[in-house]
């Protein structure tokens, strides 16, 4: 492109980049606005915007404004990837842990175990998914949600693998586990009381993907469930719905049913 590359100590690439970046501040700009936002003389802005318009990277409207051209809009649309669980879940867990002052976890089912990330109350960041960060599906509320909405073959393989006892309260009878999973499918809530950690209870709800399938679960850990789950289920349900909507992205909205406030049996 024509122009003095050393004008104002900036390269032509820097000036063009500054011009294109002005369109993140709005959809249309006048030449004067482009020059001001890009930090360029009007004459320089005019020369470069004219050349960008000639190459269709910018378009000039009937009233003399400039806007991003079709090639730029196409690139933006092509490169916009849908939100991912690993990208969005940490923010949801941070908010959930802050609101409830409880440990918050999100888990996905991988090879009959729950891979999870965790946010504890306080300033420490949310953990990342790793090979070492796994939990048993049968003894956690996270796992029960994921198993409840998995194919029956996955449940049977988990049982055949062996129902290990982690505490005196861990459910190890296949019939009791199947009954608990059935209630979780009905209520969309799983409760695991003292199943994995003595004195700790977990409450979990599902997270739905764009096709309406369960892709993850979110769990809060509490010491005492009490008789009313609403103080836990309220923020937990909001977090799950929020993440479900984000994961749906630009797809058609999927209905996310409210959890029915029943406690899973066999806990």
Secondary structure, 3 states (H helix, E strand, C coil): CCCCCCHHHCCHHHHHHHHHHHHHCCCEECHHHHHHHHCCCHHHHHHHHHHHHHCCCEEECCCCCEEECHHHHHHHHHHCCCCCHHHHHHHHHHHHHHHHCCEEEEEEEECCEEEEEEECCCCCCCCCCCCCCEEECCCCHHHHHHHHCCCHHHHHHHHHHCCCCCCCCCCCCHHHHHHHHHHHHHHCCEEEECCCCCCCEEEEEEEECCCCCEEEEEEEEECCCCCCCHHHHHHHHHHHHHHHHHHHCCCCCCCCCCCCCCCCCCC
